[in-house]
Amino acid sequence: MSMFDAKTIQKDFPQLQRKIHGKRIVYLDSTATSLKPQSVIDKEDEYYTLYTANVFRGIYTTSEEATAAYEHARDVAATLIHAKMSEEIVFTRNTSESINLVAYSLLLHDISPGERIVTTIMEHHSNFVPWQQLGKERGVAVDIWNLTPEGELDLGDLEKLVTRKTRIVAVTAASNVLGTINPISKIVRTVKRLNSKCLVLVDAAQAVPHMPVDVQEWGADFVAFSSHKMLGPTGIGVLWANREQLDAMHPFNYGGEMISEVHVDRTVFKPAPHKFEAGTPHIAGVIGFGAAVEYLMKLGLDNVRAHEEALVAYAIEQFSRMSEVKYLGPQDAKKRGGVFAMTMKGAHPHDIAQILNEDNVFVRAGNHCAMPLHENLGVASTVRASFYVYTAKEDIDVLMESLGKVKKIFG
């Protein structure tokens, strides 16, 4: 069981104090973006109010304060995921940009026709389209790792997919549709045994916010995640890679601050991570992200995971009483995160979402940036409810009650 109480945590989130038409909000779209606690809002406001200045470039007090707060966020992010050093943390705009950074580095410099890429059918478009386009650009085949009937990846299939020609395997740590939590350490070990030179990139956007992540234990080459899914501001992402890997990679963007020297005929770039952070960054966002990481670390990611696992088990029990509702992914709470993408007989997902909205139950309807997965499963779209630290069992009760209304309308 969780070491904390979701109802108490809800008090930290201003949006959850709001009432619409006299009723409280039940926010069940945290997989798309999380709500922000007051401490994060205050920290971002602190930068704009007290020490607005550019980072790194000034020797005056407020610039030094901004730089210290900015780099503190890098330090706590490194601590969160057990990076060896803060210099392994590269700030980007989001998970998508982090993945594109790796893809572009490979696209321009380090992949050849005849090599192959492996990604999975359960990926978010952010970890599918870059590899698809890279393959088209460079004449590289993209092999798709498919699912078991239970919505999991089969390690036996990986044995057939990874060959000496495979250049990179791109895999999500947790599906934003199926909820499936993939065994990343086991996947990485299998890949490296089959091809020691093959790189592994992990989309951890749905993992880092919800469970303990140790990049050393995972053993992957790249890990990408986003601030906005873990209580932080939008517009901030992280790419982790070990320092040697980052040093070997070419810059993604060129411009101010990422250079050490510029001459008419040549440029010397700064070492990682700064060579990947061209121009003035989203300073306030990074500082707010640092506060979000500290909030999560105070809660404890073990506790966050235990809380969500209890919610998932409770939701599975409630769904078992609604035969009209079918959800995708594993039926074992230990194998999935707090994500339920579902269909209801006779009701379109958008209609379901609209009716739930009348009760202030906020869910997502569509293909959730995972169209290949929906096509593979023969489902046009789903309605998705997702949980986080501020979700209580009572919120699931309200969801079920609202789904009951949908059933009566379309039954």
N, C-alpha and C positions, 0 to 999 in steps of 0.2 A: 504493500500500500504506500501511497505517497506520504512524504514527510511534511507536506504543506497542504493548506486548504484552499481550493480554487475560489471559494466565495470570498475569502480574505484577500486573495491576490486580485480579484476583480476590482477592489477598491483602489488599486494602483493605476487603473486604466480609465482616464477621463471619459472616453467614448462609451464605456459600459455604464456610466452614470446617467447617460442621456436617455430620455424617454421620447418615443415617437407615438403620437395618438394615445398618450397616457400609458403606454406599455414599454417595458424594458426591451433592450436589444439582446437577441441571442445571436452572437456572431459565430458562424460556423463556416468561415471562408479563410481560415488561417493558412491553408496551403497556398492560396493565391498571394496573400500578404497578411502579416500579423498586425495586431493592434500595438500601440506604443504606450509604455508606462510613463507616468509623469516625470520620473527621473531622467528618462531619455529626452523628453521634450524640453525639460529644464536645462539639460546639458547643452543641447544644440542652441537654445536661446542664450545661454551664458556666453557662448562664442560671439554671437551677433551683438550682444549687449555690452560685454566687458572687454573683449580683446580681439575684435575684428582686425585681422592683418593677414598678409600672405605668409605662408610658412617657408622656412629655410632661408629666406632672402633678406631678412632684416636683422640688425643688431640692436634694435630698440626693444623695450620691455614687452609690449603687447605681441610683437612678432615672435619673440622667444617663448611667450606663454602659449601662443597658438601652436607653435612647433612642438613644444613639450606635450601638449594635449593630443596633438595629431599622432606623434610617435608613441605615446602611451597606449593609444588604441591598437597600434601594431603589436606592441608588447603583450597586451592582454589577449589579443586574437591568437598570438603564437602560443601563449600559455593554455588557452582553451583547447586547442587541437594537438598539443604536445609537440609543436615544432621544436627543432633543436635551437633555432635562433630567430629573432624577430625579422632578420633580413630575408627570411624565406617567405614572408608575407607580402604579397603584391596587392595593392589596392586597385580595383577596377570599378566599372559602373555597376556590375551585376554578374551573376553566374554566367549569363550568355557571353558577356565580353571576356570573362576569364577563359572560357572554352575557345572562343574565337582567337584569343591571343595565342593559345597553343596551336590551333589549327593554322593560323597565318604563319607562324614561325616554321611549321612543317611545310606549309604550302610553298613558301618562298625559297626555302633553303635545304630542306632535309627529307624529302620524300620523292620517290622515283616511280615512273611507270612500271607496272608489274608487281609492285608491293601491294599489300592489302590492309584494309581497316576492318575491325570488328566493332559493331555496336549492337544494341539490343532493340527488340521491338517495343519494349516498354518505355523507351526514353521520351523525355520532354523534347519538343522540337529543338531546344537549345543545344541538346547533345545528340542530335540526329542530323539536322540540316547542315551544320558546318562540315560534317564528315561526308555527307552526300555531295555537297558542292565541291569539296576538296577532291573527291574521287573523280568528278566530272572534269575538273580543271586539269588534273595531273594524270589522268588515265589509270586511276587506282581503283580496284574493286572494293566495294563495301559489302561485307558479309553480315547478315542479320542473325543474331542469336535469338531464337524463339522460346516460347514458354511451354511449361507443362500445363495440363488441364487445371491445376490448382493455382495458376498464375505466378509460378516461380520459374527461375532460370535453372536449367538442367546442366550441371557441371560435366556430365557425360558428353553433351553436345559441344561444350567448349573444347574438349579434347580433339574434336574433329575440325573445329573452326580455326584454331590457332596453328599456323604453320611457320616455317622459317621465313616466309615472305610477309608475315603479318607485322605491320609497323607499329600499330597502336590498337589497344582495346579501350573503348569508351563505354562506361557503364554507370548507371545510377546506383547510389547507395540505398535509396528508398524511393519507390514509385509514387508519383503524385496522383495516380489514378487507382492503382491496385492496392496501394498501401504496403506492398511487398518490401520487406527489408532483406537486402541481398547480403550474402556472406562475403564481404569484400576481401578480408584477409585470405580466405580460402581461394577466391577467384584469382587474386594476385599471385599467390603461390603456384597455382595451376598454370597460369600464363607464363610465369618466369621459368617454370620447369620445362614447358614446351618450347619456349623461345626466350632465352635470357636477355636478348636485346630488344624485345618487344616492350613498348611503353604502355602504361596503364593510366588512364585518366578517369577520375571518379567525380561525377556530378553529385555533390553532397548537399545540395540546396535543401533537401527534405530530411537530411540526417543530422547535420551539425546543430540545428535548432532544437532537436528533439531527443537526442541521446548522446552519451559520451562517445567522442571520436578521438582516436589516437592515430595520427598519421604514421607514426613509427611502426605501430602494430599492424596497420593496414598494409604498409609496404608499397603503396602505389607511387607513381612518379609525379602525378598532378592531382590536386584536390581543389574543387571550385565550390564556392557557396556565396550566399547573399545576405546582406544586413537586414533587408526589409522583411525577410521571412523569420527573423529571430529577434523581433521586438525593436529593431533599429530603423533608421531612416531609409527611404528609398534612394536609389542612385549610388549605392556603395556595394561592391562585391569584393571577394577575395580569391586570389589564386595562390595556392601553396605549392611549392616544389622545393626540393633540396637545393642548396646554394650552388652546387656543382652543375645541376641541370639548368638553373636560371642563368648562370654565367655563360653557359654554352649556347643559350638561345639569343636570337637577334631581337632587337626592339620591335614593338608592334606599332607604336606611334612615334613620330619625331617632333621635337619642339623644345620649348623652354624647360629648364630644370633637370631634364634627363641627360644633359651633356656635362662633360668635364671641361672640354676645350673645343672651340670651333675656330677653324682657320679657313681661308678661301678654298683650299684644296682638300681639306680633310676634317673629320670630327672625331673626337674621343668621347665615348659615352661613359656615364657614371656606372659603377657596379650595381648589381641588383640590390634592392628592389627598385631603386629610383630610375634606372634606365627604362623601366616599363611604365613610369608615371609622368608622362609628358604634360606640360602646361600646369596651370593652377588647378589643383584637385578640388573635389567637393569637401572642403575643410570641415565645415559644420557637420556634414553627414558622417565623416570619419569619426569626429569627436563624439557625436551621438551614438554611433555604432559601438565605440568603446564603452559607453555607459550601458548599452544593451547587453554586451558581453558580461560586464560586471554584475548586472542584474541576474542573468542566467546562472553565472557561477555561484552567486550567493544562494540561489534556489538549489543548485546542484543538479547536474544533468542526469545523474542516476535517479534522483527524485522525479525529475521531469518525465523520464522514460517510464518509471513505475506508475506515475499518475496517468499517463496516456494509455499504458497497457491495461490499467483497471477500467478506464473509460471504454476502450475498445472491447474488452470482454463484456462489459455491461451493454454496449450497443449491439454486439452480436446476439446476446440473449434477447434483447428487445426486437431485433429484426426477425428472429426465429418465429415470432408470433404474428408476423405480417407476411403471409404467403405471397401476396401480390408484389412485394418488393424483393428485387434480386440485386445484390451488391457484388461487385467484382473483387477478385483477389482471394488470398488465403482466408480460411475460416478459423485459424489458430491465432489468438491475440498476441502470442509471443513472436509470431512471424510477420506482423504487420504494424504499421504506424496508424495514427489516428485519422485515417482518410477512408471515406466510404463513398465510392462512385456507384450510383444505383439507377435502376430503371423500375418503373411501376407499370404493370399491365394496364393498357388502355389510356395512359396519360403521357403526354410529351414532356420531356425534362424542363422545357421552358415554362410550360403551364404549371408544373409542380413548383418550380422556383417562384413563380409569380404569386401563387396561392400561399406559399410559405411566407413570402414577404409581407402579406397582409397581417401575419402574426408577428412581424419583426424577426422572423427567423431567416437569417441571411446566409444563403448557400450559393453555389456556382452551378450553372448549367451550360453544357456544350461539350467540346471534345478535350478541353483542358490542356491545349497545346500538346496533345498526344494523338493526333489523327491516325498515324500508322497503327497504333495499338487498337484504337476503336475499330478501324477497318479490319484488322486481324481477328478481332473478337466478333465481328459482324454486328456491331452496335453503332448506330449513327451518332448518338450522343448520350450523355448521362447527366444526372444531377448529383453534385458532390457536396457532402458535408465533411468538414475537417475540424479537428480539435487542437487545442493548445493548453498552455498553463492555466489560462483563465476560464477554461471550459469545465463546468460542473455536471454531475449526473442529472441535475434538474434541467439543464439545457438540452440534454438528450431526451428527457421526458417531454419537453415542449416540442422538440422536433417530431417525436413519434405521434404526439397529439395532432400536430399540424398535418402530418402524413395521413393520419386517419381522416381528416377533413377532405384531403385530396381523393382518398379512396371512395368516400361517399359521393363525391361529385362525379367521378369517372367510373365508379364501380358498376 
